[in-house]
Amino acid sequence: MFFHLYGLDRDEAEYILSTFPIVKREEEQRYNGRFRSRDLILGYMAALAAGAPDANVAG
């Protein structure tokens, strides 16, 4: 929600999320190579942009 409130787009949000290497590394170990937080945040951003803010984004 903060990315949306500050007017950041998907690419900017993805860049900011990439600045958390410890979280990325730990999630990739825990979730079979997936950076789950990034995937969920970008999924919810896409849902919000599509006009479906209550969409269930698979995590």
C-alpha distance (Angstrom), angle and dihedral (degrees) to the residues before:
residue distance angle dihedral
M1 . . .
F2 3.80 . .
F3 3.80 91.3 .
H4 3.80 89.1 53.9
L5 3.81 93.6 45.1
Y6 3.80 91.0 52.0
G7 3.80 91.7 48.0
L8 3.78 95.9 -114.7
D9 3.78 120.0 155.7
R10 3.79 129.0 -140.5
D11 3.81 95.2 -88.9
E12 3.79 92.6 50.2
A13 3.80 91.7 47.3
E14 3.80 91.3 48.7
Y15 3.81 90.3 50.8
I16 3.81 92.3 50.8
L17 3.80 91.5 48.1
S18 3.81 89.3 52.0
T19 3.81 88.6 62.9
F20 3.81 90.1 73.3
P21 3.82 100.4 76.6
I22 3.81 95.8 162.4
V23 3.81 92.7 54.3
K24 3.80 89.7 44.9
R25 3.80 93.1 50.7
E26 3.80 94.0 46.6
E27 3.79 93.6 47.3
E28 3.79 92.5 46.9
Q29 3.79 88.5 54.3
R30 3.80 92.9 46.5
Y31 3.83 99.4 40.7
N32 3.81 103.2 41.9
G33 3.80 97.2 -95.7
R34 3.80 97.3 -38.5
F35 3.80 124.3 126.1
R36 3.80 89.5 -142.8
S37 3.81 98.8 -177.0
R38 3.79 91.4 54.0
D39 3.80 91.9 46.7
L40 3.81 92.8 50.4
I41 3.80 94.9 45.2
L42 3.79 93.0 48.9
G43 3.79 90.3 45.3
Y44 3.79 92.1 53.6
M45 3.80 90.4 46.0
A46 3.81 89.0 54.4
A47 3.81 91.3 48.0
L48 3.80 91.2 49.8
A49 3.81 91.3 48.7
A50 3.82 89.5 50.3
G51 3.80 90.8 54.3
A52 3.79 95.4 -107.5
P53 3.82 104.2 109.4
D54 3.81 91.9 160.5
A55 3.80 94.1 54.9
N56 3.78 117.3 131.6
V57 3.79 107.3 -121.2
A58 3.80 112.7 -157.3
G59 3.74 113.4 -123.1
